[in-house]
Amino acid sequence: MANPLADSPSRAFPLFLDLARPNPTTRDVATAVRHGGAAALSEAERRADDARYQEVACRSALNPVQGMPFKWTLNAYRGCTHGCHYCFARRYHAQFELNSDDEFASVILVKRNIAEMLRKELDRPAWKRELVAVGTATDPYQPIEGRYQLTRRCLEAMVAGRTPISLVTKGPMVVRDRDLLLDVARASGATVCMSVPTVDEETWRILEPGTASPVQRLRAVRTLVDAGVDAGVLMAPIVPGFSTSRAKLERTVKAIADHGARFVGCNVMYLQDGTRAHFMKFLDQEFPSMRPRYDRLYRNKYPPDAYREEVRGMVRMLQQRYGLEPRRKANEADPNKAEANNNPGTGSLEEGHPSKPQDSGDPEQVGFAW
Ligand code: SF4
């Protein structure tokens, strides 16, 4: 059967122009994969990390979202070689007919033209310079960013377009762009949220196989803060039974404080659709004895409110003990005028996870067993 990728309308070029063929759209990719699986992406480049990178042309850079404290998100890549087992974005790979297991971490779509599209969108008179959440469905500083520099070029566009951002990452490569992050902060506001769910090395190796070590990430926070960037840490997600012990939480909060983070926030893991299927399969393979407890705890997308509040209460108590600021809510002013928004979530098909406000409670009333 013919490859639909080669036959798609956007690929229809005379042979003599073949070398300059445009990248396929994400729709072309989905059509090709539907007919021939990931193997149909014959132009995807396999690199030393064993992942395959398919360049695509996006039709828009900014994604509108609803029901979140921000209205726009930006993701230069889809899929993520960091491959965290709990990643809420796994399920979105299904939009491209790719699976939320191995293919989420090994078939990466690269939006080659995203910076150009972004500049056009930010130049429109109708653009209101609202906060853009960067990295809600992928990591903007996963290793391939070193080659394409799409996130960097998007930051340049944000400076020119005087548009505030809140960026979430697990990639220490973010320090490369501290100059631009400062430029965005001066022009309109910028906050960086480094995701460090735990500093426990064993938990890190189990749950986040492709990421830099937690200590490397915290050093990156230190570098950003020293440079003047408004940077803090999200302990998100905290994963029941893996990173919820008081000892692990305390070591993590202390390490975050020791590295000068300007704020800390936390969230307990939630499981939805494809992410749920992947995580339960991972448990069955690696930690089968934990499965019954997970079945009880995750009858719904979220664990029960009481459980989540216990975890949050513990983190709040530790945060006070170590003198850390809570993460700021969207649109709350900070000393750099950044419009902080540290929630990587969204309400759209394209993006990440909804998160409830972090309300207060008695921090001493904790004692969860798991
Ligand atoms: S780094 Fe973020 S986007 Fe990448 S797999 Fe981990 S949680 Fe998902």
Residues whose N, C-alpha, C, O or C-beta is under 5 A from the ligand:
A	BS01	SF4	C80 H82 G83 C84 C87 A137 T138 D139 K170
